[in-house]
């Protein structure tokens, strides 16, 4: 069996990720990546079969991915906030370890966590 080029694999994973952010039209539960099967693609048109693991409904999803075109970014960040985040250093492995250590004992009480910071 021939292996797929990395670019095609990346596109397939991106499309599965995007489709997983769409809820089922019947029960509104979100699809899992394993619920999405790419049927075919021709140029920029992709066809996926989806089956909801919650209610069992099935459907087809069509997506168009155009090369070279940058998608529009939709955000509630202001231009000043964008500038601030662009200037921040990239997240590194130490940052991830810090979050991991914090979440290991976190009890889920976000109200208490942010209470003092809001003042």
Backbone torsions as a table, in degrees:
resi	resn	phi	psi	omega
1	UNK	NA	130.1	-178.8
2	UNK	-75.5	146.6	177.0
3	UNK	-86.3	150.1	179.4
4	UNK	-79.3	149.9	172.7
5	UNK	-63.7	148.6	-179.1
6	UNK	-55.4	-39.7	-178.1
7	UNK	-60.9	-43.8	179.4
8	UNK	-65.2	-41.7	177.6
9	UNK	-60.9	-44.7	179.7
10	UNK	-61.7	-41.5	178.8
11	UNK	-63.9	-42.7	179.7
12	UNK	-60.8	-44.3	-179.5
13	UNK	-67.3	-38.8	177.3
14	UNK	-62.2	-45.8	-179.3
15	UNK	-63.9	-43.1	177.3
16	UNK	-60.9	-40.7	178.7
17	UNK	-62.8	-44.1	180.0
18	UNK	-64.3	-43.9	-179.4
19	UNK	-66.4	-32.9	178.5
20	UNK	-66.2	-12.8	177.7
21	UNK	-91.9	3.9	178.6
22	UNK	-103.5	130.6	178.6
23	UNK	-79.1	155.3	174.2
24	UNK	-59.6	136.7	-179.1
25	UNK	-68.3	-22.1	-177.4
26	UNK	-89.3	-53.0	-172.4
27	UNK	-112.1	-5.5	178.3
28	UNK	70.2	8.8	173.2
29	UNK	-79.3	147.9	-178.6
30	UNK	-81.2	146.4	177.8
31	UNK	-71.4	147.9	172.0
32	UNK	-95.3	154.1	179.0
33	UNK	-53.7	-33.8	179.4
34	UNK	-72.4	-12.5	178.3
35	UNK	-84.2	-6.4	-172.6
36	UNK	-113.6	124.6	-179.5
37	UNK	-125.8	122.7	179.6
38	UNK	-77.0	120.9	-178.2
39	UNK	-85.1	-46.3	-176.5
40	UNK	-167.4	163.4	168.7
41	UNK	-150.3	140.2	178.1
42	UNK	-130.9	117.0	-176.3
43	UNK	54.4	-116.6	-176.9
44	UNK	-98.2	2.7	-180.0
45	UNK	-96.4	125.7	178.9
46	UNK	-118.0	139.6	178.4
47	UNK	-119.6	125.9	179.2
48	UNK	-123.0	140.8	170.6
49	UNK	-97.7	132.8	179.1
50	UNK	-123.0	145.3	174.7
51	UNK	-136.5	120.7	-178.6
52	UNK	-71.1	125.6	-179.9
53	UNK	-78.5	-5.2	179.5
54	UNK	-94.1	-52.7	-176.5
55	UNK	-107.6	-10.4	177.6
56	UNK	84.7	-0.7	180.0
57	UNK	-67.5	151.5	-177.2
58	UNK	-124.7	153.4	178.5
59	UNK	-164.9	177.0	175.9
60	UNK	-116.8	141.6	176.6
61	UNK	-124.3	132.3	176.9
62	UNK	-111.0	135.6	179.4
63	UNK	-134.3	146.5	177.6
64	UNK	-117.2	120.6	178.3
65	UNK	-116.6	111.5	-178.6
66	UNK	-97.2	129.7	178.3
67	UNK	-71.1	144.0	173.1
68	UNK	79.5	-13.3	178.7
69	UNK	-97.3	131.7	-179.6
70	UNK	-88.9	128.3	-179.9
71	UNK	-68.6	151.6	177.6
72	UNK	-68.9	135.0	178.1
73	UNK	-92.2	125.2	178.0
74	UNK	-109.0	121.8	-175.6
75	UNK	-152.5	156.1	173.5
76	UNK	-99.1	8.8	176.9
77	UNK	-75.9	142.6	174.6
78	UNK	-79.6	167.9	178.5
79	UNK	-63.7	-32.3	177.2
80	UNK	-67.4	-40.0	178.4
81	UNK	-66.3	-40.6	176.4
82	UNK	-59.0	-45.2	-179.4
83	UNK	-62.0	-42.1	179.9
84	UNK	-60.9	-46.4	-178.2
85	UNK	-69.4	-33.3	177.8
86	UNK	-64.2	-32.9	-177.2
87	UNK	-82.8	-14.0	-178.9
88	UNK	-72.6	150.1	177.1
89	UNK	-66.7	155.1	178.8
90	UNK	-67.4	151.6	175.6
91	UNK	-68.6	134.2	179.7
92	UNK	-120.9	-177.9	-176.3
93	UNK	-61.0	-37.5	178.6
94	UNK	-62.6	-38.1	177.3
95	UNK	-62.0	-43.5	179.8
96	UNK	-64.7	-39.8	177.7
97	UNK	-64.9	-38.8	177.2
98	UNK	-60.8	-45.1	179.1
99	UNK	-64.7	-42.0	178.6
100	UNK	-58.5	-47.6	179.7
101	UNK	-62.3	-41.1	179.2
102	UNK	-63.7	-47.0	-176.2
103	UNK	-70.4	-22.9	-178.9
104	UNK	-57.4	-38.5	-178.0
105	UNK	-111.5	5.2	-177.6
106	UNK	-71.4	133.6	-176.8
107	UNK	-92.3	0.0	176.9
108	UNK	89.4	4.4	-178.3
109	UNK	-87.2	84.9	-179.0
110	UNK	-70.3	-29.9	179.1
111	UNK	-59.4	-49.3	178.6
112	UNK	-66.4	-36.5	-179.2
113	UNK	-60.0	-44.9	-175.4
114	UNK	-97.2	-3.0	-176.3
115	UNK	-57.0	-50.4	-178.2
116	UNK	-71.7	-28.9	-178.4
117	UNK	-74.2	-24.7	-177.5
118	UNK	-73.0	-19.7	-177.9
119	UNK	-79.9	NA	NA
